[in-house]
Amino acid sequence: MKTCGICKKEYDETQAHSEYAEAGEWLAGEVWGDAGELCPLCLENRATLVMMYDHELNS
Ligand SMILES: [Zn+2]
């Protein structure tokens, strides 16, 4: 188990990721530089926010 860098909850990094979580993981590596430190839920939340407010990253 790992501890999320945002919400501080423990999560299982081996569990299946949704499409949003995978997008968030990519963003974590490419944009924020904190890949591997966030739980799937925070990755999903981040990806959702980015897709709503920052379309430039998706082009
Ligand atoms: Zn989290």
N, CA, C, O and the ligand as a Tripos MOL2 file, in Angstrom:
@<TRIPOS>MOLECULE
protein
  237   235    60     0     0
PROTEIN
NO_CHARGES

@<TRIPOS>ATOM
      1 N           0.8410   -1.2070    0.0000 N.3       1 MET1
      2 CA          0.0000    0.0000    0.0000 C.3       1 MET1
      3 C           0.8730    1.2530    0.0000 C.2       1 MET1
      4 O           1.9450    1.2820    0.6060 O.2       1 MET1
      5 N           0.3960    2.2770   -0.6870 N.am      2 LYS2
      6 CA          1.1090    3.5600   -0.6840 C.3       2 LYS2
      7 C           0.1900    4.6400   -0.1340 C.2       2 LYS2
      8 O          -1.0270    4.4590   -0.0900 O.2       2 LYS2
      9 N           0.7590    5.7530    0.2830 N.am      3 THR3
     10 CA         -0.0470    6.8540    0.7950 C.3       3 THR3
     11 C          -0.1060    7.9670   -0.2380 C.2       3 THR3
     12 O           0.9260    8.3930   -0.7570 O.2       3 THR3
     13 N          -1.2930    8.4310   -0.5330 N.am      4 CYS4
     14 CA         -1.4910    9.4660   -1.5410 C.3       4 CYS4
     15 C          -0.8770   10.7940   -1.1040 C.2       4 CYS4
     16 O          -0.9890   11.1850    0.0580 O.2       4 CYS4
     17 N          -0.2370   11.4760   -2.0310 N.am      5 GLY5
     18 CA          0.4030   12.7470   -1.7250 C.3       5 GLY5
     19 C          -0.5720   13.8960   -1.5720 C.2       5 GLY5
     20 O          -0.2020   14.9570   -1.0690 O.2       5 GLY5
     21 N          -1.8120   13.7060   -1.9950 N.am      6 ILE6
     22 CA         -2.7980   14.7780   -1.8870 C.3       6 ILE6
     23 C          -3.7450   14.5430   -0.7130 C.2       6 ILE6
     24 O          -3.8370   15.3720    0.1920 O.2       6 ILE6
     25 N          -4.4520   13.4050   -0.7320 N.am      7 CYS7
     26 CA         -5.4830   13.1850    0.2920 C.3       7 CYS7
     27 C          -4.9710   12.3650    1.4770 C.2       7 CYS7
     28 O          -5.6880   12.1830    2.4610 O.2       7 CYS7
     29 N          -3.7430   11.8740    1.3880 N.am      8 LYS8
     30 CA         -3.0960   11.1420    2.4860 C.3       8 LYS8
     31 C          -3.7590    9.8090    2.8020 C.2       8 LYS8
     32 O          -3.4930    9.2090    3.8430 O.2       8 LYS8
     33 N          -4.6220    9.3480    1.9010 N.am      9 LYS9
     34 CA         -5.2220    8.0350    2.1170 C.3       9 LYS9
     35 C          -4.3060    6.9530    1.5640 C.2       9 LYS9
     36 O          -3.5440    7.1850    0.6250 O.2       9 LYS9
     37 N          -4.3920    5.7700    2.1580 N.am     10 GLU10
     38 CA         -3.6460    4.6470    1.6160 C.3      10 GLU10
     39 C          -4.3930    4.0720    0.4260 C.2      10 GLU10
     40 O          -5.6230    4.0170    0.4070 O.2      10 GLU10
     41 N          -3.6230    3.6460   -0.5670 N.am     11 TYR11
     42 CA         -4.2550    3.0590   -1.7390 C.3      11 TYR11
     43 C          -3.3840    1.9310   -2.2720 C.2      11 TYR11
     44 O          -2.1920    1.8450   -1.9740 O.2      11 TYR11
     45 N          -4.0070    1.0730   -3.0660 N.am     12 ASP12
     46 CA         -3.3050   -0.0520   -3.6610 C.3      12 ASP12
     47 C          -2.8800    0.3280   -5.0690 C.2      12 ASP12
     48 O          -3.7170    0.4140   -5.9670 O.2      12 ASP12
     49 N          -1.6060    0.5520   -5.2670 N.am     13 GLU13
     50 CA         -1.1280    1.0360   -6.5670 C.3      13 GLU13
     51 C          -1.2630   -0.0150   -7.6660 C.2      13 GLU13
     52 O          -1.1030    0.3010   -8.8450 O.2      13 GLU13
     53 N          -1.5540   -1.2480   -7.2960 N.am     14 THR14
     54 CA         -1.6730   -2.2940   -8.3100 C.3      14 THR14
     55 C          -3.1110   -2.4660   -8.7890 C.2      14 THR14
     56 O          -3.3620   -3.2280   -9.7230 O.2      14 THR14
     57 N          -4.0540   -1.7690   -8.1650 N.am     15 GLN15
     58 CA         -5.4340   -1.9510   -8.5830 C.3      15 GLN15
     59 C          -5.6820   -1.3300   -9.9570 C.2      15 GLN15
     60 O          -4.9660   -0.4210  -10.3780 O.2      15 GLN15
     61 N          -6.6930   -1.8250  -10.6390 N.am     16 ALA16
     62 CA         -6.9820   -1.3510  -11.9860 C.3      16 ALA16
     63 C          -7.3430    0.1310  -11.9870 C.2      16 ALA16
     64 O          -8.0380    0.6220  -11.0980 O.2      16 ALA16
     65 N          -6.8580    0.8180  -12.9950 N.am     17 HIS17
     66 CA         -7.1350    2.2520  -13.1250 C.3      17 HIS17
     67 C          -8.2030    2.4900  -14.1830 C.2      17 HIS17
     68 O          -8.2600    1.7930  -15.1960 O.2      17 HIS17
     69 N          -9.0390    3.4760  -13.9340 N.am     18 SER18
     70 CA        -10.0010    3.8800  -14.9460 C.3      18 SER18
     71 C          -9.2870    4.7000  -16.0220 C.2      18 SER18
     72 O          -8.1070    5.0240  -15.8860 O.2      18 SER18
     73 N         -10.0090    5.0260  -17.0820 N.am     19 GLU19
     74 CA         -9.4190    5.8670  -18.1310 C.3      19 GLU19
     75 C          -8.9940    7.2250  -17.5750 C.2      19 GLU19
     76 O          -7.9430    7.7570  -17.9340 O.2      19 GLU19
     77 N          -9.8190    7.7690  -16.7010 N.am     20 TYR20
     78 CA         -9.4790    9.0710  -16.1210 C.3      20 TYR20
     79 C          -8.2420    8.9680  -15.2480 C.2      20 TYR20
     80 O          -7.3880    9.8540  -15.2650 O.2      20 TYR20
     81 N          -8.1440    7.8960  -14.4900 N.am     21 ALA21
     82 CA         -6.9720    7.7230  -13.6270 C.3      21 ALA21
     83 C          -5.7130    7.5690  -14.4700 C.2      21 ALA21
     84 O          -4.6490    8.0650  -14.1000 O.2      21 ALA21
     85 N          -5.8330    6.8840  -15.5990 N.am     22 GLU22
     86 CA         -4.6710    6.7450  -16.4760 C.3      22 GLU22
     87 C          -4.2720    8.0880  -17.0700 C.2      22 GLU22
     88 O          -3.0870    8.3970  -17.1910 O.2      22 GLU22
     89 N          -5.2690    8.8800  -17.4370 N.am     23 ALA23
     90 CA         -4.9750   10.2220  -17.9470 C.3      23 ALA23
     91 C          -4.3160   11.0600  -16.8540 C.2      23 ALA23
     92 O          -3.3740   11.8080  -17.1160 O.2      23 ALA23
     93 N          -4.8170   10.9280  -15.6380 N.am     24 GLY24
     94 CA         -4.2380   11.6780  -14.5190 C.3      24 GLY24
     95 C          -2.8150   11.2480  -14.2320 C.2      24 GLY24
     96 O          -1.9710   12.0670  -13.8680 O.2      24 GLY24
     97 N          -2.5530    9.9760  -14.3950 N.am     25 GLU25
     98 CA         -1.2100    9.4790  -14.1680 C.3      25 GLU25
     99 C          -0.2370   10.0460  -15.2090 C.2      25 GLU25
    100 O           0.9030   10.3920  -14.8960 O.2      25 GLU25
    101 N          -0.7110   10.1280  -16.4360 N.am     26 TRP26
    102 CA          0.1180   10.7230  -17.4890 C.3      26 TRP26
    103 C           0.3990   12.1900  -17.1630 C.2      26 TRP26
    104 O           1.5310   12.6590  -17.2770 O.2      26 TRP26
    105 N          -0.6470   12.8990  -16.7570 N.am     27 LEU27
    106 CA         -0.4730   14.3080  -16.3960 C.3      27 LEU27
    107 C           0.4880   14.4600  -15.2260 C.2      27 LEU27
    108 O           1.3050   15.3800  -15.1930 O.2      27 LEU27
    109 N           0.3800   13.5450  -14.2650 N.am     28 ALA28
    110 CA          1.2670   13.6080  -13.1020 C.3      28 ALA28
    111 C           2.7250   13.5170  -13.5350 C.2      28 ALA28
    112 O           3.5890   14.2010  -12.9870 O.2      28 ALA28
    113 N           2.9910   12.6630  -14.5260 N.am     29 GLY29
    114 CA          4.3580   12.5140  -14.9990 C.3      29 GLY29
    115 C           4.8030   13.6570  -15.8820 C.2      29 GLY29
    116 O           5.9310   14.1380  -15.7750 O.2      29 GLY29
    117 N           3.8990   14.0970  -16.7690 N.am     30 GLU30
    118 CA          4.2790   15.0860  -17.7810 C.3      30 GLU30
    119 C           4.1610   16.5210  -17.2810 C.2      30 GLU30
    120 O           4.9400   17.3810  -17.6910 O.2      30 GLU30
    121 N           3.2070   16.7880  -16.4110 N.am     31 VAL31
    122 CA          2.9050   18.1710  -16.0380 C.3      31 VAL31
    123 C           3.3130   18.4920  -14.6060 C.2      31 VAL31
    124 O           3.9390   19.5200  -14.3490 O.2      31 VAL31
    125 N           2.9550   17.6060  -13.6680 N.am     32 TRP32
    126 CA          3.1880   17.9470  -12.2620 C.3      32 TRP32
    127 C           4.4310   17.2890  -11.6700 C.2      32 TRP32
    128 O           4.9250   17.7220  -10.6290 O.2      32 TRP32
    129 N           4.9310   16.2630  -12.3170 N.am     33 GLY33
    130 CA          6.1350   15.6130  -11.8140 C.3      33 GLY33
    131 C           5.9470   14.8500  -10.5140 C.2      33 GLY33
    132 O           6.9000   14.6760   -9.7540 O.2      33 GLY33
    133 N           4.7200   14.3920  -10.2500 N.am     34 ASP34
    134 CA          4.5170   13.6140   -9.0250 C.3      34 ASP34
    135 C           3.8700   12.2570   -9.3310 C.2      34 ASP34
    136 O           3.0580   11.7630   -8.5490 O.2      34 ASP34
    137 N           4.2250   11.6760  -10.4390 N.am     35 ALA35
    138 CA          3.6720   10.3790  -10.8150 C.3      35 ALA35
    139 C           4.0220    9.3350   -9.7640 C.2      35 ALA35
    140 O           5.1220    9.3340   -9.2110 O.2      35 ALA35
    141 N           3.0820    8.4580   -9.5010 N.am     36 GLY36
    142 CA          3.3330    7.3850   -8.5560 C.3      36 GLY36
    143 C           3.0780    7.7620   -7.1120 C.2      36 GLY36
    144 O           3.2810    6.9380   -6.2200 O.2      36 GLY36
    145 N           2.6350    8.9980   -6.8540 N.am     37 GLU37
    146 CA          2.4360    9.4450   -5.4780 C.3      37 GLU37
    147 C           0.9820    9.7350   -5.1620 C.2      37 GLU37
    148 O           0.6490   10.0820   -4.0290 O.2      37 GLU37
    149 N           0.1050    9.5950   -6.1640 N.am     38 LEU38
    150 CA         -1.2970    9.9310   -5.9530 C.3      38 LEU38
    151 C          -2.1890    8.7170   -6.1120 C.2      38 LEU38
    152 O          -1.9110    7.8270   -6.9160 O.2      38 LEU38
    153 N          -3.2850    8.6900   -5.3230 N.am     39 CYS39
    154 CA         -4.2160    7.5700   -5.4190 C.3      39 CYS39
    155 C          -5.0620    7.7190   -6.6890 C.2      39 CYS39
    156 O          -5.1510    8.8120   -7.2490 O.2      39 CYS39
    157 N          -5.6800    6.6250   -7.1440 N.am     40 PRO40
    158 CA         -6.4870    6.6900   -8.3690 C.3      40 PRO40
    159 C          -7.5780    7.7480   -8.3070 C.2      40 PRO40
    160 O          -7.8800    8.3780   -9.3200 O.2      40 PRO40
    161 N          -8.1700    7.9530   -7.1440 N.am     41 LEU41
    162 CA         -9.2440    8.9370   -7.0390 C.3      41 LEU41
    163 C          -8.7210   10.3480   -7.2850 C.2      41 LEU41
    164 O          -9.3570   11.1330   -7.9880 O.2      41 LEU41
    165 N          -7.5700   10.6720   -6.7120 N.am     42 CYS42
    166 CA         -6.9960   12.0050   -6.9300 C.3      42 CYS42
    167 C          -6.5400   12.1560   -8.3730 C.2      42 CYS42
    168 O          -6.6620   13.2350   -8.9540 O.2      42 CYS42
    169 N          -6.0170   11.0830   -8.9550 N.am     43 LEU43
    170 CA         -5.6450   11.1400  -10.3750 C.3      43 LEU43
    171 C          -6.8740   11.4100  -11.2330 C.2      43 LEU43
    172 O          -6.8210   12.1970  -12.1790 O.2      43 LEU43
    173 N          -7.9820   10.7530  -10.8970 N.am     44 GLU44
    174 CA         -9.2220   10.9660  -11.6550 C.3      44 GLU44
    175 C          -9.7130   12.3960  -11.4940 C.2      44 GLU44
    176 O         -10.1170   13.0380  -12.4630 O.2      44 GLU44
    177 N          -9.6740   12.8890  -10.2600 N.am     45 ASN45
    178 CA        -10.1350   14.2550  -10.0120 C.3      45 ASN45
    179 C          -9.3010   15.2600  -10.7950 C.2      45 ASN45
    180 O          -9.8280   16.2070  -11.3800 O.2      45 ASN45
    181 N          -7.9990   15.0380  -10.7950 N.am     46 ARG46
    182 CA         -7.0990   15.9430  -11.5080 C.3      46 ARG46
    183 C          -7.3920   15.9040  -13.0130 C.2      46 ARG46
    184 O          -7.4880   16.9430  -13.6670 O.2      46 ARG46
    185 N          -7.5320   14.6930  -13.5450 N.am     47 ALA47
    186 CA         -7.7900   14.5600  -14.9710 C.3      47 ALA47
    187 C          -9.1180   15.2240  -15.3410 C.2      47 ALA47
    188 O          -9.2300   15.8730  -16.3810 O.2      47 ALA47
    189 N         -10.1180   15.0520  -14.4810 N.am     48 THR48
    190 CA        -11.4180   15.6600  -14.7490 C.3      48 THR48
    191 C         -11.3130   17.1740  -14.7800 C.2      48 THR48
    192 O         -11.8730   17.8260  -15.6620 O.2      48 THR48
    193 N         -10.5900   17.7340  -13.8080 N.am     49 LEU49
    194 CA        -10.4200   19.1870  -13.7580 C.3      49 LEU49
    195 C          -9.6840   19.6860  -14.9940 C.2      49 LEU49
    196 O         -10.0770   20.6830  -15.6000 O.2      49 LEU49
    197 N          -8.6230   18.9930  -15.3590 N.am     50 VAL50
    198 CA         -7.8410   19.4190  -16.5140 C.3      50 VAL50
    199 C          -8.6900   19.3820  -17.7720 C.2      50 VAL50
    200 O          -8.6300   20.2950  -18.5960 O.2      50 VAL50
    201 N          -9.4840   18.3210  -17.9200 N.am     51 MET51
    202 CA        -10.3010   18.2040  -19.1270 C.3      51 MET51
    203 C         -11.3830   19.2720  -19.1740 C.2      51 MET51
    204 O         -11.8080   19.6770  -20.2560 O.2      51 MET51
    205 N         -11.8300   19.7300  -18.0150 N.am     52 MET52
    206 CA        -12.8570   20.7670  -18.0030 C.3      52 MET52
    207 C         -12.2840   22.1510  -18.2310 C.2      52 MET52
    208 O         -12.8990   22.9790  -18.9030 O.2      52 MET52
    209 N         -11.0760   22.4130  -17.6600 N.am     53 TYR53
    210 CA        -10.5900   23.7870  -17.6350 C.3      53 TYR53
    211 C          -9.3560   24.0510  -18.4770 C.2      53 TYR53
    212 O          -9.0260   25.2090  -18.7330 O.2      53 TYR53
    213 N          -8.6760   23.0240  -18.9060 N.am     54 ASP54
    214 CA         -7.4250   23.2660  -19.6070 C.3      54 ASP54
    215 C          -7.3290   22.3900  -20.8520 C.2      54 ASP54
    216 O          -6.5650   21.4260  -20.8950 O.2      54 ASP54
    217 N          -8.1110   22.7410  -21.8520 N.am     55 HIS55
    218 CA         -8.1690   21.9250  -23.0480 C.3      55 HIS55
    219 C          -6.8710   21.9540  -23.8460 C.2      55 HIS55
    220 O          -6.6490   21.0870  -24.6910 O.2      55 HIS55
    221 N          -6.0340   22.9090  -23.5980 N.am     56 GLU56
    222 CA         -4.7890   23.0010  -24.3620 C.3      56 GLU56
    223 C          -3.9210   21.7760  -24.1470 C.2      56 GLU56
    224 O          -3.1780   21.3710  -25.0410 O.2      56 GLU56
    225 N          -4.0120   21.1850  -22.9640 N.am     57 LEU57
    226 CA         -3.1900   20.0090  -22.6630 C.3      57 LEU57
    227 C          -3.6530   18.7780  -23.4340 C.2      57 LEU57
    228 O          -2.9200   17.7950  -23.5370 O.2      57 LEU57
    229 N          -4.8540   18.8290  -23.9700 N.am     58 ASN58
    230 CA         -5.3930   17.6690  -24.6700 C.3      58 ASN58
    231 C          -5.1830   17.7280  -26.1720 C.2      58 ASN58
    232 O          -5.5060   16.7760  -26.8830 O.2      58 ASN58
    233 N          -4.6540   18.8180  -26.6510 N.am     59 SER59
    234 CA         -4.5300   18.9610  -28.1000 C.3      59 SER59
    235 C          -3.2750   18.2690  -28.6040 C.2      59 SER59
    236 O          -3.0020   18.2830  -29.8050 O.2      59 SER59
    237 ZN         -5.6290   10.7570   -3.0720 Zn       60 ZN60
@<TRIPOS>BOND
     1     1     2 1
     2     2     3 1
     3     3     4 2
     4     3     5 am
     5     5     6 1
     6     6     7 1
     7     7     8 2
     8     7     9 am
     9     9    10 1
    10    10    11 1
    11    11    12 2
    12    11    13 am
    13    13    14 1
    14    14    15 1
    15    15    16 2
    16    15    17 am
    17    17    18 1
    18    18    19 1
    19    19    20 2
    20    19    21 am
    21    21    22 1
    22    22    23 1
    23    23    24 2
    24    23    25 am
    25    25    26 1
    26    26    27 1
    27    27    28 2
    28    27    29 am
    29    29    30 1
    30    30    31 1
    31    31    32 2
    32    31    33 am
    33    33    34 1
    34    34    35 1
    35    35    36 2
    36    35    37 am
    37    37    38 1
    38    38    39 1
    39    39    40 2
    40    39    41 am
    41    41    42 1
    42    42    43 1
    43    43    44 2
    44    43    45 am
    45    45    46 1
    46    46    47 1
    47    47    48 2
    48    47    49 am
    49    49    50 1
    50    50    51 1
    51    51    52 2
    52    51    53 am
    53    53    54 1
    54    54    55 1
    55    55    56 2
    56    55    57 am
    57    57    58 1
    58    58    59 1
    59    59    60 2
    60    59    61 am
    61    61    62 1
    62    62    63 1
    63    63    64 2
    64    63    65 am
    65    65    66 1
    66    66    67 1
    67    67    68 2
    68    67    69 am
    69    69    70 1
    70    70    71 1
    71    71    72 2
    72    71    73 am
    73    73    74 1
    74    74    75 1
    75    75    76 2
    76    75    77 am
    77    77    78 1
    78    78    79 1
    79    79    80 2
    80    79    81 am
    81    81    82 1
    82    82    83 1
    83    83    84 2
    84    83    85 am
    85    85    86 1
    86    86    87 1
    87    87    88 2
    88    87    89 am
    89    89    90 1
    90    90    91 1
    91    91    92 2
    92    91    93 am
    93    93    94 1
    94    94    95 1
    95    95    96 2
    96    95    97 am
    97    97    98 1
    98    98    99 1
    99    99   100 2
   100    99   101 am
   101   101   102 1
   102   102   103 1
   103   103   104 2
   104   103   105 am
   105   105   106 1
   106   106   107 1
   107   107   108 2
   108   107   109 am
   109   109   110 1
   110   110   111 1
   111   111   112 2
   112   111   113 am
   113   113   114 1
   114   114   115 1
   115   115   116 2
   116   115   117 am
   117   117   118 1
   118   118   119 1
   119   119   120 2
   120   119   121 am
   121   121   122 1
   122   122   123 1
   123   123   124 2
   124   123   125 am
   125   125   126 1
   126   126   127 1
   127   127   128 2
   128   127   129 am
   129   129   130 1
   130   130   131 1
   131   131   132 2
   132   131   133 am
   133   133   134 1
   134   134   135 1
   135   135   136 2
   136   135   137 am
   137   137   138 1
   138   138   139 1
   139   139   140 2
   140   139   141 am
   141   141   142 1
   142   142   143 1
   143   143   144 2
   144   143   145 am
   145   145   146 1
   146   146   147 1
   147   147   148 2
   148   147   149 am
   149   149   150 1
   150   150   151 1
   151   151   152 2
   152   151   153 am
   153   153   154 1
   154   154   155 1
   155   155   156 2
   156   155   157 am
   157   157   158 1
   158   158   159 1
   159   159   160 2
   160   159   161 am
   161   161   162 1
   162   162   163 1
   163   163   164 2
   164   163   165 am
   165   165   166 1
   166   166   167 1
   167   167   168 2
   168   167   169 am
   169   169   170 1
   170   170   171 1
   171   171   172 2
   172   171   173 am
   173   173   174 1
   174   174   175 1
   175   175   176 2
   176   175   177 am
   177   177   178 1
   178   178   179 1
   179   179   180 2
   180   179   181 am
   181   181   182 1
   182   182   183 1
   183   183   184 2
   184   183   185 am
   185   185   186 1
   186   186   187 1
   187   187   188 2
   188   187   189 am
   189   189   190 1
   190   190   191 1
   191   191   192 2
   192   191   193 am
   193   193   194 1
   194   194   195 1
   195   195   196 2
   196   195   197 am
   197   197   198 1
   198   198   199 1
   199   199   200 2
   200   199   201 am
   201   201   202 1
   202   202   203 1
   203   203   204 2
   204   203   205 am
   205   205   206 1
   206   206   207 1
   207   207   208 2
   208   207   209 am
   209   209   210 1
   210   210   211 1
   211   211   212 2
   212   211   213 am
   213   213   214 1
   214   214   215 1
   215   215   216 2
   216   215   217 am
   217   217   218 1
   218   218   219 1
   219   219   220 2
   220   219   221 am
   221   221   222 1
   222   222   223 1
   223   223   224 2
   224   223   225 am
   225   225   226 1
   226   226   227 1
   227   227   228 2
   228   227   229 am
   229   229   230 1
   230   230   231 1
   231   231   232 2
   232   231   233 am
   233   233   234 1
   234   234   235 1
   235   235   236 2
@<TRIPOS>SUBSTRUCTURE
     1 MET1         2 RESIDUE 1 A MET
     2 LYS2         6 RESIDUE 1 A LYS
     3 THR3        10 RESIDUE 1 A THR
     4 CYS4        14 RESIDUE 1 A CYS
     5 GLY5        18 RESIDUE 1 A GLY
     6 ILE6        22 RESIDUE 1 A ILE
     7 CYS7        26 RESIDUE 1 A CYS
     8 LYS8        30 RESIDUE 1 A LYS
     9 LYS9        34 RESIDUE 1 A LYS
    10 GLU10       38 RESIDUE 1 A GLU
    11 TYR11       42 RESIDUE 1 A TYR
    12 ASP12       46 RESIDUE 1 A ASP
    13 GLU13       50 RESIDUE 1 A GLU
    14 THR14       54 RESIDUE 1 A THR
    15 GLN15       58 RESIDUE 1 A GLN
    16 ALA16       62 RESIDUE 1 A ALA
    17 HIS17       66 RESIDUE 1 A HIS
    18 SER18       70 RESIDUE 1 A SER
    19 GLU19       74 RESIDUE 1 A GLU
    20 TYR20       78 RESIDUE 1 A TYR
    21 ALA21       82 RESIDUE 1 A ALA
    22 GLU22       86 RESIDUE 1 A GLU
    23 ALA23       90 RESIDUE 1 A ALA
    24 GLY24       94 RESIDUE 1 A GLY
    25 GLU25       98 RESIDUE 1 A GLU
    26 TRP26      102 RESIDUE 1 A TRP
    27 LEU27      106 RESIDUE 1 A LEU
    28 ALA28      110 RESIDUE 1 A ALA
    29 GLY29      114 RESIDUE 1 A GLY
    30 GLU30      118 RESIDUE 1 A GLU
    31 VAL31      122 RESIDUE 1 A VAL
    32 TRP32      126 RESIDUE 1 A TRP
    33 GLY33      130 RESIDUE 1 A GLY
    34 ASP34      134 RESIDUE 1 A ASP
    35 ALA35      138 RESIDUE 1 A ALA
    36 GLY36      142 RESIDUE 1 A GLY
    37 GLU37      146 RESIDUE 1 A GLU
    38 LEU38      150 RESIDUE 1 A LEU
    39 CYS39      154 RESIDUE 1 A CYS
    40 PRO40      158 RESIDUE 1 A PRO
    41 LEU41      162 RESIDUE 1 A LEU
    42 CYS42      166 RESIDUE 1 A CYS
    43 LEU43      170 RESIDUE 1 A LEU
    44 GLU44      174 RESIDUE 1 A GLU
    45 ASN45      178 RESIDUE 1 A ASN
    46 ARG46      182 RESIDUE 1 A ARG
    47 ALA47      186 RESIDUE 1 A ALA
    48 THR48      190 RESIDUE 1 A THR
    49 LEU49      194 RESIDUE 1 A LEU
    50 VAL50      198 RESIDUE 1 A VAL
    51 MET51      202 RESIDUE 1 A MET
    52 MET52      206 RESIDUE 1 A MET
    53 TYR53      210 RESIDUE 1 A TYR
    54 ASP54      214 RESIDUE 1 A ASP
    55 HIS55      218 RESIDUE 1 A HIS
    56 GLU56      222 RESIDUE 1 A GLU
    57 LEU57      226 RESIDUE 1 A LEU
    58 ASN58      230 RESIDUE 1 A ASN
    59 SER59      234 RESIDUE 1 A SER
    60 ZN60       237 GROUP 0 **** ****
